[in-house]
């Protein structure tokens, strides 16, 4: 286990938020981290994140998204998976950086998918190839949910 820092960046690459995490596993193209939600209540309308919720986070240097598995910090109940559409992550020995492209996918424990922030994504000044890669990432996540591949293998009707 290693102390680690996650840097969430905007689409220009500027850091907008950072937080500590612990390394769970890593490979040449990904890192899996454990982190704790350390902000006040965030009510998304379909899920509420609370201080103390446990996040297992996968960042990839070869994919245009990251995945956060979220469970209730008090009960351990699965809340779902929050998937950020990002440029491929930059993973070093001590930190990870991901440029958020505004578009998000939320996967409920039942497998229902909610696409978020489409208007914000549409308003970003992105290169055509980046926009295409981001939209392909959404489809890749949808396919993984349907196939119930890890980490979506916990989906239950």
URBEL-V802559 format. One record per pair of residues at least 24 apart in sequence whose ideal C-beta (glycine too) atoms are under 8 Angstrom apart, sorted by the first residue. I is the first residue (numbers start at 0). GAP is how many residues later the second one is. D is the distance in whole Angstrom. If there is no record, write none. Layout:
I&GAP&D + I&GAP&D
//
This chain:
3&27&8 + 3&29&6 + 3&90&7 + 3&91&6 + 3&92&7 + 4&89&7 + 4&90&4 + 4&91&8 + 5&27&7 + 5&29&7 + 5&51&7 + 5&53&8 + 5&89&7 + 5&90&6 + 5&92&8 + 6&88&6 + 6&89&7 + 6&90&4 + 6&91&8 + 7&90&6 + 7&92&6 + 8&88&6 + 8&89&7 + 8&90&5 + 8&91&7 + 9&89&7 + 9&90&6 + 10&88&6 + 10&89&7 + 10&90&6 + 10&91&7 + 10&113&5 + 10&115&7 + 11&87&8 + 12&84&8 + 12&86&5 + 14&82&8 + 15&84&8 + 20&36&7 + 23&32&7 + 25&65&8 + 27&33&8 + 28&31&6 + 28&32&5 + 28&33&5 + 29&28&6 + 29&29&6 + 29&30&5 + 29&31&7 + 29&32&8 + 29&61&8 + 30&27&8 + 30&28&5 + 30&58&8 + 30&60&5 + 30&65&6 + 31&24&7 + 31&25&7 + 31&26&5 + 32&24&5 + 32&25&8 + 32&26&7 + 32&63&7 + 35&37&7 + 36&33&8 + 36&36&7 + 43&62&7 + 45&60&7 + 45&62&7 + 45&68&6 + 46&32&5 + 46&33&6 + 46&59&7 + 46&61&8 + 48&30&8 + 52&26&7 + 55&95&7 + 57&93&7 + 58&30&4 + 58&32&6 + 58&37&5 + 58&39&6 + 59&28&6 + 59&29&6 + 60&27&5 + 60&28&5 + 60&29&7 + 60&30&5 + 61&26&6 + 62&25&6 + 62&74&7 + 62&77&7 + 63&24&6 + 63&37&8 + 63&69&5 + 63&70&6 + 63&72&7 + 63&73&4 + 64&40&8 + 64&72&4 + 64&75&7 + 64&76&6 + 65&32&6 + 66&74&8 + 66&84&6 + 68&82&5 + 68&85&8 + 77&31&5 + 77&76&6 + 78&30&7 + 79&26&6 + 79&27&5 + 79&28&5 + 79&29&6 + 80&25&7 + 80&26&4 + 80&70&7 + 80&71&7 + 81&24&6 + 82&24&7 + 82&58&5 + 84&36&7 + 84&49&5 + 84&52&5 + 84&53&6 + 86&43&7 + 100&25&7 + 100&29&7 + 100&33&5 + 102&31&6 + 102&35&7 + 104&33&6 + 104&36&5 + 104&37&8 + 106&34&8 + 106&38&6 + 106&45&6 + 106&48&7 + 108&45&7 + 108&46&7 + 108&47&6 + 109&45&7 + 109&46&7 + 109&47&6 + 110&34&6 + 110&35&8 + 110&37&8 + 110&41&8 + 110&44&4 + 110&46&7 + 112&28&8 + 112&29&6 + 112&32&6
//
